[in-house]
């Protein structure tokens, strides 16, 4: 069973709402969201695989330093250099993937805002707008007793 974060639940909900609208703008937004999510997952998978390389390099260096006598002299220099280059280059790649992931998440956040605006415009354009009550009684919060019981009363 996959556990979804609030962010993923919100995106799924907004995508579901957007699918009710047939306009080109909605289809483009939905396709953009799908593409950015696909790219984000791809970067996350590649970053998780790339994170293994520094661990492997560190394991190789640790093996040489702890288990071999005269470590730097006994282990061939090209192997040690290869392990160091592998570890350093994979760390540099991880930094690049982190930046790319931040860019994708920022783009996904921007798309979420656009979808919210589109949904609000769509709801506001419908006839029979909802009336928002302004009386203080309608904004009553819940107290600790209701929170401990797990229930909440709504005054209508």
TISESE-112725 format. One line per 8 residues: number of its first residue (from 1); for each residue x, y, z of N, C-alpha, C. Coordinates in steps of 0.05 Angstrom, whole numbers, plus 5000, padded with zeros to 4 digits. Each point is the difference from the previous one (the first is absolute). Layout:
NUM> X Y Z X Y Z X Y Z | ... $
***
This chain:
1> 5017 4976 5000 4983 5024 5000 5018 5025 5000 | 4994 5018 4982 5016 5025 4998 4987 5021 5017 | 5017 5013 5016 4990 5022 5017 5006 5026 4985 | 4978 5016 4997 5003 5025 4986 5002 5023 5019 | 5017 5019 4994 5002 5024 5017 4977 5019 4993 | 4997 5020 5017 4978 5019 4996 5004 5014 4973 | 5025 5005 4993 5007 5013 4975 4990 4983 4976 | 5005 4974 5001 4992 4982 4979 4970 4997 4999 $
9> 4987 5000 5023 4971 4998 5001 4987 5025 4987 | 5011 5023 5007 4990 5025 4989 5003 5000 4969 | 5023 4992 4991 5004 5000 4971 4981 4980 4986 | 4996 4977 5012 4982 4980 4988 4971 5012 5000 | 4993 5013 5021 4973 5012 5002 4996 5022 4979 | 5020 5018 4998 4998 5021 4980 5000 4989 4971 | 5016 4980 4995 5000 4988 4973 4973 4988 4994 | 4987 4987 5020 4974 4988 4997 4979 5022 4993 $
17> 5002 5022 5014 4981 5022 4994 5004 5012 4973 | 5026 5003 4992 5006 5012 4974 4989 4982 4977 | 4999 4974 5004 4991 4982 4979 4971 5004 4993 | 4984 5014 5018 4972 5005 4994 4997 5023 4980 | 5021 5015 4996 4999 5022 4981 5012 4992 4974 | 4988 5007 4977 5009 4990 4974 5017 5021 4985 | 5005 5023 5012 5016 5020 4986 5029 4992 4996 | 5012 5012 4980 5028 4994 4993 5019 5007 5023 $
25> 4993 5022 5014 5017 5009 5022 5001 4978 5022 | 4978 4988 5006 4999 4979 5020 5016 4975 4991 | 4998 4993 4975 5014 4977 4990 5030 5005 5000 | 5009 5025 4993 5028 5006 5001 5011 5000 5028 | 4985 5011 5019 5008 4999 5028 5003 4971 5010 | 4980 4984 4993 5001 4972 5010 5024 4985 4988 | 5005 5005 4974 5023 4987 4987 5026 5010 5012 | 5001 5026 5007 5025 5011 5012 5004 4988 5027 $
33> 4979 4997 5016 5003 4988 5026 5010 4972 4998 | 4988 4985 4982 5008 4972 4997 5030 4998 4992 | 5008 5018 4981 5028 4999 4991 5019 5008 5022 | 4994 5021 5015 5017 5008 5022 5002 4979 5022 | 4978 4987 5006 5000 4979 5020 5017 4976 4990 | 4998 4994 4974 5016 4978 4988 5029 5007 5002 | 5007 5025 4993 5028 5008 5001 5011 5000 5028 | 4983 5008 5019 5008 5000 5028 5006 4972 5010 $
41> 4982 4982 4993 5005 4972 5009 5025 4988 4986 | 5005 5008 4976 5023 4990 4986 5026 5010 5013 | 5000 5026 5007 5024 5011 5013 5004 4987 5028 | 4978 4995 5014 5002 4987 5026 5012 4972 4998 | 4991 4985 4980 5011 4973 4996 5029 5001 4993 | 5007 5018 4981 5029 5001 4992 5017 5010 5024 | 4990 5018 5015 5015 5010 5024 5004 4977 5020 | 4979 4984 5004 5003 4978 5019 5020 4979 4991 $
49> 5002 4995 4974 5020 4982 4990 5028 5013 5001 | 5001 5025 4994 5026 5014 5001 5011 5002 5028 | 4982 5001 5020 5008 5001 5028 5015 4975 5009 | 4997 4978 4985 5014 4975 5006 5030 5002 4994 | 5007 5015 4980 5028 5001 4991 5019 5012 5022 | 4994 5022 5013 5018 5009 5021 5002 4979 5023 | 4978 4986 5005 5001 4980 5021 5019 4977 4991 | 4998 4992 4975 5018 4979 4990 5029 5010 5001 $
57> 5005 5024 4992 5028 5011 5001 5010 5001 5028 | 4983 5009 5019 5008 5002 5028 5006 4972 5011 | 4984 4981 4992 5004 4972 5008 5027 4989 4990 | 5006 5007 4975 5026 4991 4989 5024 5012 5014 | 4998 5026 5006 5022 5013 5014 5001 4990 5029 | 4977 4996 5013 5000 4989 5027 5012 4972 5001 | 4994 4984 4980 5011 4973 4998 5030 5001 4999 | 5010 5018 4984 5029 5003 4997 5013 5010 5025 $
65> 4987 5019 5013 5013 5012 5024 4999 4983 5024 | 4978 4985 5004 4997 4984 5024 5011 4971 4998 | 4998 4989 4977 5005 4971 4997 5027 4994 4987 | 5013 5019 4988 5026 4995 4988 5022 5013 5015 | 5022 4986 5001 5024 5012 5012 5013 5020 4981 | 5011 5021 5011 5013 5021 4984 4980 5009 4978 | 4977 5009 5009 4978 5006 4981 5008 5016 4976 | 5010 5024 5002 5003 5015 4975 5021 4988 4982 $
73> 5018 4985 5011 5022 4989 4984 4994 4973 4989 | 4983 4985 5014 4993 4973 4992 4979 5000 4978 | 4982 5018 5002 4978 5002 4980 5011 5016 4976 | 4994 4991 4977 5011 5013 4976 4988 5029 4998 | 5017 5018 4992 4992 5028 4999 4977 5005 4980 | 4999 4988 4977 4977 5005 4982 4973 4991 5012 | 5000 4979 5015 4975 4991 5012 4991 5020 5021 | 5018 5010 5017 4993 5020 5020 4990 5026 4986 $
81> 5014 5008 4979 4993 5024 4986 4972 4996 4987 | 4995 4977 4989 4974 4994 4987 4978 5002 5021 | 5004 4989 5023 4980 5001 5021 4994 5029 5009 | 5021 5015 5003 4997 5029 5007 4985 5015 4979 | 5007 4995 4975 4987 5014 4977 4971 4992 4999 | 4994 4974 5003 4973 4990 5000 4983 5013 5022 | 5011 5001 5024 4986 5012 5022 4995 5030 4997 | 5020 5014 4991 4997 5029 4997 4982 5007 4977 $
89> 5003 4986 4977 4983 5006 4977 4970 4994 5006 | 4995 4979 5015 4972 4993 5006 4989 5020 5020 | 5016 5011 5018 4990 5021 5018 4994 5025 4985 | 5016 5007 4980 4994 5023 4983 4974 4996 4985 | 4996 4976 4990 4975 4993 4986 4976 5003 5018 | 5003 4991 5025 4979 5002 5019 4992 5029 5006 | 5019 5017 5001 4994 5029 5003 4984 5010 4976 | 5009 4992 4976 4985 5008 4976 4972 4990 5000 $
97> 4997 4974 5008 4973 4989 5001 4982 5014 5021 | 5012 5008 5022 4985 5015 5021 4991 5027 4989 | 5017 5013 4985 4992 5026 4988 4977 4995 4979 | 5004 4980 4984 4979 4994 4980 4974 4992 5013 | 5001 4985 5021 4976 4993 5015 4986 5025 5012 | 5016 5018 5010 4989 5025 5011 4986 5016 4978 | 5012 5001 4976 4988 5014 4977 4973 4987 4993 | 4999 4974 4999 4976 4986 4993 4978 5004 5021 $
105> 5008 4999 5025 4980 5005 5021 4989 5028 5000 | 5017 5019 4993 4991 5028 4998 4980 5003 4976 | 5007 4986 4978 4982 5001 4977 4973 4986 5007 | 5001 4978 5015 4975 4986 5008 4984 5018 5018 | 5013 5015 5018 4986 5018 5018 4986 5022 4983 | 5014 5011 4980 4988 5020 4983 4976 4989 4985 | 5002 4975 4990 4978 4988 4986 4976 4996 5018 | 5006 4992 5025 4978 4997 5020 4985 5026 5004 $
113> 5015 5023 5002 4987 5026 5003 4983 5006 4976 | 5010 4994 4976 4984 5005 4975 4975 4984 5000 | 5001 4975 5009 4977 4983 5000 4980 5010 5020 | 5009 5009 5024 4982 5012 5019 4986 5024 4989 | 5015 5018 4987 4987 5023 4988 4980 4992 4979 | 5006 4980 4984 4982 4991 4979 4975 4989 5012 | 5002 4984 5021 4977 4988 5013 4983 5022 5013 | 5013 5020 5012 4984 5022 5012 4985 5016 4979 $
121> 5014 5005 4977 4986 5014 4978 4976 4984 4990 | 5004 4974 4998 4979 4983 4990 4977 5000 5019 | 5005 4998 5027 4979 5000 5019 4986 5027 5002 | 5015 5022 4997 4987 5026 5001 4984 5006 4976 | 5005 4988 4978 4985 5005 4975 4973 4985 5000 | 4997 4980 5018 4975 4985 5000 4978 5017 5013 | 4976 4997 4990 4977 5014 5013 4994 4988 5027 | 4988 5016 5017 4993 4991 5027 5024 4998 5018 $
129> 5014 5022 5003 5024 5001 5017 4993 4994 5029 | 5018 4987 5013 4996 4993 5029 5001 5026 5016 | 4982 5001 5020 5000 5022 5019 5017 4994 5024 | 5018 5017 5006 5018 4996 5023 4988 5014 5024 | 4994 4984 5021 4988 5013 5024 5021 5018 5014 | 4990 5022 5010 5018 5019 5013 4995 5003 5030 | 4981 4985 5011 4994 5002 5029 5022 4987 5016 | 5006 5010 5023 5022 4989 5017 4995 4971 5009 $
137> 4974 4993 5003 4993 4973 5008 5009 4979 4980 | 5000 5007 4975 5006 4980 4979 5030 4993 4999 | 5017 5016 5012 5029 4995 5000 5009 4988 5026 | 4982 4987 5015 5008 4989 5025 5020 4977 4996 | 5022 5001 5015 5020 4979 4999 4991 4977 5018 | 5017 4981 5003 4994 4978 5018 5018 5001 5024 | 4989 4991 5023 5016 5001 5024 5014 4974 5005 | 5015 4998 5022 5016 4977 5006 4983 4975 5004 $
145> 4976 5003 5012 4982 4978 5004 4993 4987 4974 | 4993 5016 4980 4992 4989 4974 5024 4987 4986 | 5024 5012 5004 5024 4989 4987 5007 4973 5012 | 4996 4997 5027 5006 4975 5013 4980 4978 4992 | 4975 5008 4994 4980 4980 4993 5003 4993 4970 | 5015 5016 4985 5003 4994 4971 4977 5011 4983 | 4981 5013 5012 4977 5010 4985 5000 5030 5000 | 4984 5011 4982 4998 5029 4998 4972 5007 4991 $
153> 4987 5018 5015 4973 5009 4993 5002 5023 4980 | 4980 5000 4983 4998 5022 4981 4973 5013 5005 | 5000 5026 5004 4975 5015 5003 4992 5009 4972 | 4975 4994 4994 4990 5007 4974 4980 5022 5003 $
***
